[in-house]
Amino acid sequence: MAKKKSKREHVWLECKQCHQRNYRTSVSVAEGTPKIELKKFCKKERKHTVHKIRRK
Ligand SMILES: [Zn+2]
């Protein structure tokens, strides 16, 4: 931990349909837990689905 300037946390983007964790990203957690939902390509289902942020 060098600098604590920006509070960023590594999260997973989890498919809402099959709960497959397809992407890893980092989000700002300065204003509490972000509730971001993104349309992403699910490798398992091979189609675009809504992905939810999942904190570790
Ligand atoms: Zn899926």
N, CA, C, O and the ligand as a Tripos MOL2 file, in Angstrom:
@<TRIPOS>MOLECULE
protein
  225   223    57     0     0
PROTEIN
NO_CHARGES

@<TRIPOS>ATOM
      1 N           0.8440   -1.1920    0.0000 N.3       1 MET1
      2 CA          0.0000    0.0000    0.0000 C.3       1 MET1
      3 C           0.8870    1.2530    0.0000 C.2       1 MET1
      4 O           1.4710    1.6060    1.0240 O.2       1 MET1
      5 N           0.9780    1.8920   -1.1130 N.am      2 ALA2
      6 CA          1.8240    3.0670   -1.2220 C.3       2 ALA2
      7 C           1.0110    4.3410   -0.9930 C.2       2 ALA2
      8 O           1.2870    5.1160   -0.0780 O.2       2 ALA2
      9 N           0.0300    4.5340   -1.8250 N.am      3 LYS3
     10 CA         -0.7680    5.7490   -1.7260 C.3       3 LYS3
     11 C          -2.2340    5.4100   -1.4700 C.2       3 LYS3
     12 O          -2.7750    4.4700   -2.0520 O.2       3 LYS3
     13 N          -2.8470    6.1620   -0.6210 N.am      4 LYS4
     14 CA         -4.2610    5.9310   -0.3280 C.3       4 LYS4
     15 C          -5.1210    7.0620   -0.8770 C.2       4 LYS4
     16 O          -6.1450    7.4320   -0.3030 O.2       4 LYS4
     17 N          -4.6790    7.5870   -1.9860 N.am      5 LYS5
     18 CA         -5.3660    8.7410   -2.5470 C.3       5 LYS5
     19 C          -6.7340    8.3540   -3.1160 C.2       5 LYS5
     20 O          -7.7530    8.9630   -2.7900 O.2       5 LYS5
     21 N          -6.7350    7.3460   -3.9580 N.am      6 SER6
     22 CA         -7.9940    6.9090   -4.5490 C.3       6 SER6
     23 C          -8.3460    5.5270   -4.0240 C.2       6 SER6
     24 O          -7.5450    4.5940   -4.0630 O.2       6 SER6
     25 N          -9.5540    5.4330   -3.5400 N.am      7 LYS7
     26 CA        -10.0060    4.1480   -3.0250 C.3       7 LYS7
     27 C         -10.5540    3.3130   -4.1670 C.2       7 LYS7
     28 O         -11.6890    3.4740   -4.6140 O.2       7 LYS7
     29 N          -9.7200    2.4450   -4.5990 N.am      8 ARG8
     30 CA        -10.1590    1.5650   -5.6780 C.3       8 ARG8
     31 C         -10.0550    0.1210   -5.2230 C.2       8 ARG8
     32 O          -9.1240   -0.2730   -4.5210 O.2       8 ARG8
     33 N         -11.0200   -0.6350   -5.6370 N.am      9 GLU9
     34 CA        -11.0760   -2.0190   -5.2020 C.3       9 GLU9
     35 C         -11.2870   -2.9310   -6.3960 C.2       9 GLU9
     36 O         -12.0610   -2.6330   -7.3060 O.2       9 GLU9
     37 N         -10.5880   -4.0320   -6.3680 N.am     10 HIS10
     38 CA        -10.7650   -4.9970   -7.4440 C.3      10 HIS10
     39 C         -12.0510   -5.7850   -7.2320 C.2      10 HIS10
     40 O         -12.3150   -6.3150   -6.1520 O.2      10 HIS10
     41 N         -12.8190   -5.8410   -8.2700 N.am     11 VAL11
     42 CA        -14.1030   -6.5340   -8.1840 C.3      11 VAL11
     43 C         -14.2560   -7.4720   -9.3810 C.2      11 VAL11
     44 O         -13.5300   -7.3970  -10.3710 O.2      11 VAL11
     45 N         -15.2100   -8.3320   -9.2380 N.am     12 TRP12
     46 CA        -15.5630   -9.2150  -10.3420 C.3      12 TRP12
     47 C         -16.8700   -8.7600  -10.9570 C.2      12 TRP12
     48 O         -17.7510   -8.2300  -10.2800 O.2      12 TRP12
     49 N         -16.9720   -8.9790  -12.2560 N.am     13 LEU13
     50 CA        -18.2470   -8.7720  -12.9190 C.3      13 LEU13
     51 C         -18.8760  -10.1380  -13.1270 C.2      13 LEU13
     52 O         -18.4000  -10.9650  -13.9060 O.2      13 LEU13
     53 N         -19.9550  -10.3380  -12.4070 N.am     14 GLU14
     54 CA        -20.5900  -11.6460  -12.3920 C.3      14 GLU14
     55 C         -21.8710  -11.6280  -13.2050 C.2      14 GLU14
     56 O         -22.6920  -10.7190  -13.0830 O.2      14 GLU14
     57 N         -22.0230  -12.6210  -14.0140 N.am     15 CYS15
     58 CA        -23.2310  -12.7510  -14.8280 C.3      15 CYS15
     59 C         -24.4320  -12.9920  -13.9250 C.2      15 CYS15
     60 O         -24.4090  -13.8480  -13.0400 O.2      15 CYS15
     61 N         -25.4770  -12.2190  -14.1710 N.am     16 LYS16
     62 CA        -26.6720  -12.3360  -13.3360 C.3      16 LYS16
     63 C         -27.4510  -13.6290  -13.6130 C.2      16 LYS16
     64 O         -28.2030  -14.1120  -12.7660 O.2      16 LYS16
     65 N         -27.2580  -14.1600  -14.7820 N.am     17 GLN17
     66 CA        -28.0460  -15.3240  -15.1840 C.3      17 GLN17
     67 C         -27.4270  -16.6330  -14.6930 C.2      17 GLN17
     68 O         -28.1050  -17.4740  -14.1030 O.2      17 GLN17
     69 N         -26.1420  -16.7840  -14.9460 N.am     18 CYS18
     70 CA        -25.5180  -18.0660  -14.6190 C.3      18 CYS18
     71 C         -24.4430  -17.9340  -13.5370 C.2      18 CYS18
     72 O         -23.8170  -18.9200  -13.1490 O.2      18 CYS18
     73 N         -24.2360  -16.7020  -13.0530 N.am     19 HIS19
     74 CA        -23.2860  -16.4320  -11.9600 C.3      19 HIS19
     75 C         -21.8510  -16.7840  -12.2900 C.2      19 HIS19
     76 O         -21.0420  -17.0570  -11.4040 O.2      19 HIS19
     77 N         -21.5540  -16.7730  -13.5540 N.am     20 GLN20
     78 CA        -20.1810  -16.9690  -13.9900 C.3      20 GLN20
     79 C         -19.4330  -15.6530  -13.8520 C.2      20 GLN20
     80 O         -19.9130  -14.6060  -14.2870 O.2      20 GLN20
     81 N         -18.2700  -15.7120  -13.2530 N.am     21 ARG21
     82 CA        -17.4640  -14.4960  -13.1290 C.3      21 ARG21
     83 C         -16.5890  -14.3440  -14.3600 C.2      21 ARG21
     84 O         -15.6100  -15.0670  -14.5430 O.2      21 ARG21
     85 N         -16.9620  -13.3920  -15.1970 N.am     22 ASN22
     86 CA        -16.3170  -13.2770  -16.5070 C.3      22 ASN22
     87 C         -15.2480  -12.1990  -16.5710 C.2      22 ASN22
     88 O         -14.2840  -12.3260  -17.3260 O.2      22 ASN22
     89 N         -15.4060  -11.1550  -15.7990 N.am     23 TYR23
     90 CA        -14.4720  -10.0360  -15.9140 C.3      23 TYR23
     91 C         -14.0000   -9.5750  -14.5420 C.2      23 TYR23
     92 O         -14.7060   -9.6680  -13.5380 O.2      23 TYR23
     93 N         -12.7770   -9.0770  -14.5530 N.am     24 ARG24
     94 CA        -12.2570   -8.4770  -13.3390 C.3      24 ARG24
     95 C         -11.9410   -7.0230  -13.6290 C.2      24 ARG24
     96 O         -11.3280   -6.7030  -14.6470 O.2      24 ARG24
     97 N         -12.3540   -6.1570  -12.7460 N.am     25 THR25
     98 CA        -12.1210   -4.7410  -12.9450 C.3      25 THR25
     99 C         -11.9110   -4.0740  -11.5940 C.2      25 THR25
    100 O         -11.9890   -4.7170  -10.5470 O.2      25 THR25
    101 N         -11.6520   -2.8060  -11.6350 N.am     26 SER26
    102 CA        -11.5270   -2.0650  -10.3850 C.3      26 SER26
    103 C         -12.4870   -0.8910  -10.3930 C.2      26 SER26
    104 O         -12.6360   -0.1980  -11.4000 O.2      26 SER26
    105 N         -13.1380   -0.6760   -9.2540 N.am     27 VAL27
    106 CA        -14.1000    0.4100   -9.1500 C.3      27 VAL27
    107 C         -13.7340    1.2980   -7.9740 C.2      27 VAL27
    108 O         -13.0200    0.8880   -7.0590 O.2      27 VAL27
    109 N         -14.2370    2.5110   -8.0180 N.am     28 SER28
    110 CA        -14.0370    3.4290   -6.9140 C.3      28 SER28
    111 C         -15.0600    3.1290   -5.8180 C.2      28 SER28
    112 O         -16.2590    3.0310   -6.0800 O.2      28 SER28
    113 N         -14.5710    2.9880   -4.6070 N.am     29 VAL29
    114 CA        -15.4770    2.6840   -3.4980 C.3      29 VAL29
    115 C         -15.5330    3.8580   -2.5240 C.2      29 VAL29
    116 O         -15.7810    3.6850   -1.3310 O.2      29 VAL29
    117 N         -15.2970    5.0480   -3.0570 N.am     30 ALA30
    118 CA        -15.2650    6.2400   -2.2150 C.3      30 ALA30
    119 C         -16.6490    6.5430   -1.6400 C.2      30 ALA30
    120 O         -16.7650    6.9650   -0.4890 O.2      30 ALA30
    121 N         -17.6810    6.3330   -2.4260 N.am     31 GLU31
    122 CA        -19.0520    6.6210   -1.9650 C.3      31 GLU31
    123 C         -19.7960    5.3280   -1.6860 C.2      31 GLU31
    124 O         -20.8790    5.0940   -2.2230 O.2      31 GLU31
    125 N         -19.2230    4.5090   -0.8620 N.am     32 GLY32
    126 CA        -19.8700    3.2550   -0.4980 C.3      32 GLY32
    127 C         -19.7790    2.2300   -1.6080 C.2      32 GLY32
    128 O         -19.0130    2.3840   -2.5590 O.2      32 GLY32
    129 N         -20.5660    1.1910   -1.4720 N.am     33 THR33
    130 CA        -20.5330    0.1160   -2.4490 C.3      33 THR33
    131 C         -21.2470    0.5290   -3.7220 C.2      33 THR33
    132 O         -22.4320    0.8600   -3.6880 O.2      33 THR33
    133 N         -20.5550    0.5150   -4.8260 N.am     34 PRO34
    134 CA        -21.2180    0.8740   -6.0800 C.3      34 PRO34
    135 C         -22.1130   -0.2490   -6.5700 C.2      34 PRO34
    136 O         -21.7800   -1.4310   -6.4860 O.2      34 PRO34
    137 N         -23.2540    0.1650   -7.0820 N.am     35 LYS35
    138 CA        -24.1710   -0.8370   -7.6330 C.3      35 LYS35
    139 C         -24.2450   -0.6200   -9.1330 C.2      35 LYS35
    140 O         -25.1520    0.0240   -9.6590 O.2      35 LYS35
    141 N         -23.2780   -1.1700   -9.7790 N.am     36 ILE36
    142 CA        -23.1890   -0.9660  -11.2110 C.3      36 ILE36
    143 C         -23.5480   -2.2660  -11.9290 C.2      36 ILE36
    144 O         -23.0630   -3.3480  -11.5980 O.2      36 ILE36
    145 N         -24.3950   -2.1160  -12.8980 N.am     37 GLU37
    146 CA        -24.7370   -3.2650  -13.7240 C.3      37 GLU37
    147 C         -24.3640   -2.9530  -15.1670 C.2      37 GLU37
    148 O         -24.6780   -1.8870  -15.6960 O.2      37 GLU37
    149 N         -23.6990   -3.8940  -15.7750 N.am     38 LEU38
    150 CA        -23.2150   -3.6760  -17.1270 C.3      38 LEU38
    151 C         -23.6450   -4.8200  -18.0280 C.2      38 LEU38
    152 O         -23.7660   -5.9730  -17.6170 O.2      38 LEU38
    153 N         -23.8680   -4.4400  -19.2790 N.am     39 LYS39
    154 CA        -24.1470   -5.4860  -20.2660 C.3      39 LYS39
    155 C         -22.8270   -5.9760  -20.8260 C.2      39 LYS39
    156 O         -22.0880   -5.2310  -21.4690 O.2      39 LYS39
    157 N         -22.5480   -7.2390  -20.5700 N.am     40 LYS40
    158 CA        -21.2790   -7.8050  -20.9980 C.3      40 LYS40
    159 C         -21.5320   -9.1420  -21.6770 C.2      40 LYS40
    160 O         -22.5870   -9.7640  -21.5500 O.2      40 LYS40
    161 N         -20.5040   -9.5390  -22.3990 N.am     41 PHE41
    162 CA        -20.6090  -10.8140  -23.0870 C.3      41 PHE41
    163 C         -20.2680  -11.9490  -22.1220 C.2      41 PHE41
    164 O         -19.1840  -11.9740  -21.5390 O.2      41 PHE41
    165 N         -21.1780  -12.8630  -21.9630 N.am     42 CYS42
    166 CA        -20.9550  -14.0110  -21.0980 C.3      42 CYS42
    167 C         -20.3700  -15.1520  -21.9260 C.2      42 CYS42
    168 O         -20.9750  -15.6170  -22.8920 O.2      42 CYS42
    169 N         -19.1940  -15.5840  -21.5270 N.am     43 LYS43
    170 CA        -18.5130  -16.6470  -22.2850 C.3      43 LYS43
    171 C         -19.2510  -17.9730  -22.1860 C.2      43 LYS43
    172 O         -19.2750  -18.7720  -23.1220 O.2      43 LYS43
    173 N         -19.8400  -18.1760  -21.0390 N.am     44 LYS44
    174 CA        -20.5080  -19.4480  -20.7890 C.3      44 LYS44
    175 C         -21.7670  -19.5950  -21.6370 C.2      44 LYS44
    176 O         -22.0190  -20.6330  -22.2480 O.2      44 LYS44
    177 N         -22.5490  -18.5100  -21.6500 N.am     45 GLU45
    178 CA        -23.8080  -18.5620  -22.3950 C.3      45 GLU45
    179 C         -23.6560  -18.1010  -23.8330 C.2      45 GLU45
    180 O         -24.5380  -18.3010  -24.6680 O.2      45 GLU45
    181 N         -22.5080  -17.4750  -24.1050 N.am     46 ARG46
    182 CA        -22.1940  -16.9700  -25.4320 C.3      46 ARG46
    183 C         -23.2230  -15.9600  -25.9200 C.2      46 ARG46
    184 O         -23.6600  -15.9880  -27.0700 O.2      46 ARG46
    185 N         -23.5890  -15.0790  -25.0180 N.am     47 LYS47
    186 CA        -24.4880  -13.9800  -25.3830 C.3      47 LYS47
    187 C         -24.3030  -12.8440  -24.3840 C.2      47 LYS47
    188 O         -23.6510  -13.0080  -23.3530 O.2      47 LYS47
    189 N         -24.8850  -11.6930  -24.7030 N.am     48 HIS48
    190 CA        -24.7610  -10.5550  -23.8130 C.3      48 HIS48
    191 C         -25.8050  -10.6210  -22.7060 C.2      48 HIS48
    192 O         -27.0000  -10.7790  -22.9550 O.2      48 HIS48
    193 N         -25.3200  -10.4950  -21.4930 N.am     49 THR49
    194 CA        -26.2140  -10.5200  -20.3430 C.3      49 THR49
    195 C         -25.8310   -9.3960  -19.3930 C.2      49 THR49
    196 O         -24.8120   -8.7320  -19.5800 O.2      49 THR49
    197 N         -26.6500   -9.1920  -18.3830 N.am     50 VAL50
    198 CA        -26.3550   -8.1750  -17.3760 C.3      50 VAL50
    199 C         -25.3640   -8.7540  -16.3670 C.2      50 VAL50
    200 O         -25.5490   -9.8460  -15.8300 O.2      50 VAL50
    201 N         -24.3200   -7.9870  -16.1360 N.am     51 HIS51
    202 CA        -23.3060   -8.4060  -15.1750 C.3      51 HIS51
    203 C         -23.3220   -7.4660  -13.9700 C.2      51 HIS51
    204 O         -23.4310   -6.2470  -14.1070 O.2      51 HIS51
    205 N         -23.2140   -8.0460  -12.8300 N.am     52 LYS52
    206 CA        -23.2480   -7.2980  -11.5820 C.3      52 LYS52
    207 C         -21.8720   -7.2950  -10.9400 C.2      52 LYS52
    208 O         -21.1070   -8.2520  -11.0590 O.2      52 LYS52
    209 N         -21.5790   -6.2120  -10.2670 N.am     53 ILE53
    210 CA        -20.2960   -6.1430   -9.5570 C.3      53 ILE53
    211 C         -20.3530   -6.9870   -8.3010 C.2      53 ILE53
    212 O         -21.3030   -6.9380   -7.5200 O.2      53 ILE53
    213 N         -19.3100   -7.7500   -8.1470 N.am     54 ARG54
    214 CA        -19.2160   -8.6430   -7.0010 C.3      54 ARG54
    215 C         -17.9050   -8.3600   -6.2650 C.2      54 ARG54
    216 O         -16.8170   -8.5850   -6.7940 O.2      54 ARG54
    217 N         -18.0310   -7.8800   -5.0760 N.am     55 ARG55
    218 CA        -16.8210   -7.6180   -4.3020 C.3      55 ARG55
    219 C         -16.3160   -8.9030   -3.6870 C.2      55 ARG55
    220 O         -17.0720   -9.8360   -3.4130 O.2      55 ARG55
    221 N         -15.0040   -8.9210   -3.4790 N.am     56 LYS56
    222 CA        -14.3780  -10.1340   -2.9460 C.3      56 LYS56
    223 C         -14.7760  -10.3710   -1.4880 C.2      56 LYS56
    224 O         -14.3400  -11.3480   -0.8800 O.2      56 LYS56
    225 ZN        -23.9220  -16.0500  -18.0300 Zn       57 ZN57
@<TRIPOS>BOND
     1     1     2 1
     2     2     3 1
     3     3     4 2
     4     3     5 am
     5     5     6 1
     6     6     7 1
     7     7     8 2
     8     7     9 am
     9     9    10 1
    10    10    11 1
    11    11    12 2
    12    11    13 am
    13    13    14 1
    14    14    15 1
    15    15    16 2
    16    15    17 am
    17    17    18 1
    18    18    19 1
    19    19    20 2
    20    19    21 am
    21    21    22 1
    22    22    23 1
    23    23    24 2
    24    23    25 am
    25    25    26 1
    26    26    27 1
    27    27    28 2
    28    27    29 am
    29    29    30 1
    30    30    31 1
    31    31    32 2
    32    31    33 am
    33    33    34 1
    34    34    35 1
    35    35    36 2
    36    35    37 am
    37    37    38 1
    38    38    39 1
    39    39    40 2
    40    39    41 am
    41    41    42 1
    42    42    43 1
    43    43    44 2
    44    43    45 am
    45    45    46 1
    46    46    47 1
    47    47    48 2
    48    47    49 am
    49    49    50 1
    50    50    51 1
    51    51    52 2
    52    51    53 am
    53    53    54 1
    54    54    55 1
    55    55    56 2
    56    55    57 am
    57    57    58 1
    58    58    59 1
    59    59    60 2
    60    59    61 am
    61    61    62 1
    62    62    63 1
    63    63    64 2
    64    63    65 am
    65    65    66 1
    66    66    67 1
    67    67    68 2
    68    67    69 am
    69    69    70 1
    70    70    71 1
    71    71    72 2
    72    71    73 am
    73    73    74 1
    74    74    75 1
    75    75    76 2
    76    75    77 am
    77    77    78 1
    78    78    79 1
    79    79    80 2
    80    79    81 am
    81    81    82 1
    82    82    83 1
    83    83    84 2
    84    83    85 am
    85    85    86 1
    86    86    87 1
    87    87    88 2
    88    87    89 am
    89    89    90 1
    90    90    91 1
    91    91    92 2
    92    91    93 am
    93    93    94 1
    94    94    95 1
    95    95    96 2
    96    95    97 am
    97    97    98 1
    98    98    99 1
    99    99   100 2
   100    99   101 am
   101   101   102 1
   102   102   103 1
   103   103   104 2
   104   103   105 am
   105   105   106 1
   106   106   107 1
   107   107   108 2
   108   107   109 am
   109   109   110 1
   110   110   111 1
   111   111   112 2
   112   111   113 am
   113   113   114 1
   114   114   115 1
   115   115   116 2
   116   115   117 am
   117   117   118 1
   118   118   119 1
   119   119   120 2
   120   119   121 am
   121   121   122 1
   122   122   123 1
   123   123   124 2
   124   123   125 am
   125   125   126 1
   126   126   127 1
   127   127   128 2
   128   127   129 am
   129   129   130 1
   130   130   131 1
   131   131   132 2
   132   131   133 am
   133   133   134 1
   134   134   135 1
   135   135   136 2
   136   135   137 am
   137   137   138 1
   138   138   139 1
   139   139   140 2
   140   139   141 am
   141   141   142 1
   142   142   143 1
   143   143   144 2
   144   143   145 am
   145   145   146 1
   146   146   147 1
   147   147   148 2
   148   147   149 am
   149   149   150 1
   150   150   151 1
   151   151   152 2
   152   151   153 am
   153   153   154 1
   154   154   155 1
   155   155   156 2
   156   155   157 am
   157   157   158 1
   158   158   159 1
   159   159   160 2
   160   159   161 am
   161   161   162 1
   162   162   163 1
   163   163   164 2
   164   163   165 am
   165   165   166 1
   166   166   167 1
   167   167   168 2
   168   167   169 am
   169   169   170 1
   170   170   171 1
   171   171   172 2
   172   171   173 am
   173   173   174 1
   174   174   175 1
   175   175   176 2
   176   175   177 am
   177   177   178 1
   178   178   179 1
   179   179   180 2
   180   179   181 am
   181   181   182 1
   182   182   183 1
   183   183   184 2
   184   183   185 am
   185   185   186 1
   186   186   187 1
   187   187   188 2
   188   187   189 am
   189   189   190 1
   190   190   191 1
   191   191   192 2
   192   191   193 am
   193   193   194 1
   194   194   195 1
   195   195   196 2
   196   195   197 am
   197   197   198 1
   198   198   199 1
   199   199   200 2
   200   199   201 am
   201   201   202 1
   202   202   203 1
   203   203   204 2
   204   203   205 am
   205   205   206 1
   206   206   207 1
   207   207   208 2
   208   207   209 am
   209   209   210 1
   210   210   211 1
   211   211   212 2
   212   211   213 am
   213   213   214 1
   214   214   215 1
   215   215   216 2
   216   215   217 am
   217   217   218 1
   218   218   219 1
   219   219   220 2
   220   219   221 am
   221   221   222 1
   222   222   223 1
   223   223   224 2
@<TRIPOS>SUBSTRUCTURE
     1 MET1         2 RESIDUE 1 A MET
     2 ALA2         6 RESIDUE 1 A ALA
     3 LYS3        10 RESIDUE 1 A LYS
     4 LYS4        14 RESIDUE 1 A LYS
     5 LYS5        18 RESIDUE 1 A LYS
     6 SER6        22 RESIDUE 1 A SER
     7 LYS7        26 RESIDUE 1 A LYS
     8 ARG8        30 RESIDUE 1 A ARG
     9 GLU9        34 RESIDUE 1 A GLU
    10 HIS10       38 RESIDUE 1 A HIS
    11 VAL11       42 RESIDUE 1 A VAL
    12 TRP12       46 RESIDUE 1 A TRP
    13 LEU13       50 RESIDUE 1 A LEU
    14 GLU14       54 RESIDUE 1 A GLU
    15 CYS15       58 RESIDUE 1 A CYS
    16 LYS16       62 RESIDUE 1 A LYS
    17 GLN17       66 RESIDUE 1 A GLN
    18 CYS18       70 RESIDUE 1 A CYS
    19 HIS19       74 RESIDUE 1 A HIS
    20 GLN20       78 RESIDUE 1 A GLN
    21 ARG21       82 RESIDUE 1 A ARG
    22 ASN22       86 RESIDUE 1 A ASN
    23 TYR23       90 RESIDUE 1 A TYR
    24 ARG24       94 RESIDUE 1 A ARG
    25 THR25       98 RESIDUE 1 A THR
    26 SER26      102 RESIDUE 1 A SER
    27 VAL27      106 RESIDUE 1 A VAL
    28 SER28      110 RESIDUE 1 A SER
    29 VAL29      114 RESIDUE 1 A VAL
    30 ALA30      118 RESIDUE 1 A ALA
    31 GLU31      122 RESIDUE 1 A GLU
    32 GLY32      126 RESIDUE 1 A GLY
    33 THR33      130 RESIDUE 1 A THR
    34 PRO34      134 RESIDUE 1 A PRO
    35 LYS35      138 RESIDUE 1 A LYS
    36 ILE36      142 RESIDUE 1 A ILE
    37 GLU37      146 RESIDUE 1 A GLU
    38 LEU38      150 RESIDUE 1 A LEU
    39 LYS39      154 RESIDUE 1 A LYS
    40 LYS40      158 RESIDUE 1 A LYS
    41 PHE41      162 RESIDUE 1 A PHE
    42 CYS42      166 RESIDUE 1 A CYS
    43 LYS43      170 RESIDUE 1 A LYS
    44 LYS44      174 RESIDUE 1 A LYS
    45 GLU45      178 RESIDUE 1 A GLU
    46 ARG46      182 RESIDUE 1 A ARG
    47 LYS47      186 RESIDUE 1 A LYS
    48 HIS48      190 RESIDUE 1 A HIS
    49 THR49      194 RESIDUE 1 A THR
    50 VAL50      198 RESIDUE 1 A VAL
    51 HIS51      202 RESIDUE 1 A HIS
    52 LYS52      206 RESIDUE 1 A LYS
    53 ILE53      210 RESIDUE 1 A ILE
    54 ARG54      214 RESIDUE 1 A ARG
    55 ARG55      218 RESIDUE 1 A ARG
    56 LYS56      222 RESIDUE 1 A LYS
    57 ZN57       225 GROUP 0 **** ****
